[in-house]
Amino acid sequence: MNKRIGVVTGGGDCPGLNAVIRAVAKAADRRGWEAVGIIGGYDGLLEPPQTLPLDYRALDGLLVRGGTILGTANRGRFSAKTGHGDQRRLPDELLEETRRGMEALGLEALVSIGGDGSLCIAQQLHEYGIPIVGVPKTIDNDVGGTVLTFGFMSAVDCVTQAIDRLHTTAESHSRILVLEVMGRYAGWIALFGGIAGGADVILIPEIPFCFDSLVAKIRDREARGKHFTLVVVAEGAREKGRDFVTSAAQSENREARLGGIGSVVTAELEKRTGKEARCCVLGHLQRGGTPVPFDRALCSMFGTEAIELVAAGDFGKMVGYFGTHVGALPIAQAVAKLKTVPPAGDMAQTARALGVCLGD
Ligand code: F6P
C-alpha cells in the first residue's frame, strides 16, 4: 500500500541530519512509499504547511552534507524544554493543530529526528494519538536509552582536532590553553574529546571542580618538566558550590544558554599560577560540517530502522544504538532522564588512570 511519511528535524542542527533524511527516504522509496520533508521543525506541519518532496533525485549528496535541508527550530510554540532542562507540556490546541496538519498533508506517520527536546514533543504527540517514531540526534549524546546519538562522534572529532592544534601552540609558548566545548548538562563531548586529544585537565558538569585541584595538576606538570597544560572544559562545568555560567539572559520557553566558563577558568588559572593562559571557545564549529564515517553509517542504520518501525506500526518508539546492534525502545523511556556521564564510570576511570585531572 502506498504510504506518505513525514520527516521532521527539530532542535539544534548537527552533522548527520541529512544522512538520516536520506536513509528514511531511501528506505521508504524501496517500499514504494513517499517521503515528505517538513520544513522548519514541527511548525511546518501547521497551517500553512511547509513541505519539501523527498523524491529520489532530491537525495543527491545528502549523506555528506552538514546541517539539515529541512531547516530546524529550537524555539517557538513547540519548545518542550525550558530553564535548566525542565520539561514543558504543549497545549492541547497545538497538539490538535498538529494532528489536523498531518491529516491535511495525508501523512500516515511522522519520523521525528531530534534531541531530548524534540523527542519530548514526539512523546506528547504520540500520547495524543499521532503515529510517530523518533531518531536520536545530538552532538551532546545526552539522550537516554541509546549508547550513542548521531552527531556525537563528529563533534568529538572536531574537539580532538582542535586539541591537537592547541597542543603545539601551548607547548611552544609554555602556556595554559583552555578549550571550552559544548554538551549542555552532559560532559560526554568534553570527556571523549579530551581523552582522544590527550588533555591534562577535563572539567565536566557531572563532577564539580575546585581550582586547588587544577593548580596542583599544573604545578605537578611543571615539576616534571611540562611547562604547558591543556584544559578541556564543558560549557556546563561548574565550580563546586557555584551555578552554571550562562552567556545570555534566560528567555521565555527556552533553555538557558550556557557559555563562558572557559574564560572564568582561564582568568582564575592565570591569577593563581602566574602562567600565561588563553581561552578558545569551539562553539558551533562542533555542530557544522560533514558527519564522520561512523556517523554516516549510524545515520543510515537509524533512518532505515525508523522505516522498519513505521512498517510494523510500532509507534511511540525511538531507534537506538546498543553497541552491537540498532533496535528500538519507547520514546518515553529515552526522555525520562538525561543521560549524563557516570562520575565513576569507565570513561571517567580511564581519564583518572591516565593521570587526567577531573577537577575533584
Ligand atoms: O544541544 C546541542 C547544543 O549545541 C548544545 O551543546 C549547546 O548548549 C546548544 O545546543 C547551543 O544552542 P544554540 O545553537 O541554540 O545556541
Boltz pocket constraint, residues with backbone or C-beta under 6 A from the ligand:
constraints:
  - pocket:
      binder: B
      contacts: [[A, 12], [A, 13], [A, 74], [A, 115], [A, 138], [A, 139], [A, 140], [A, 182], [A, 183], [A, 184], [A, 235], [A, 256], [A, 257], [A, 258], [A, 287]]
      max_distance: 6.0
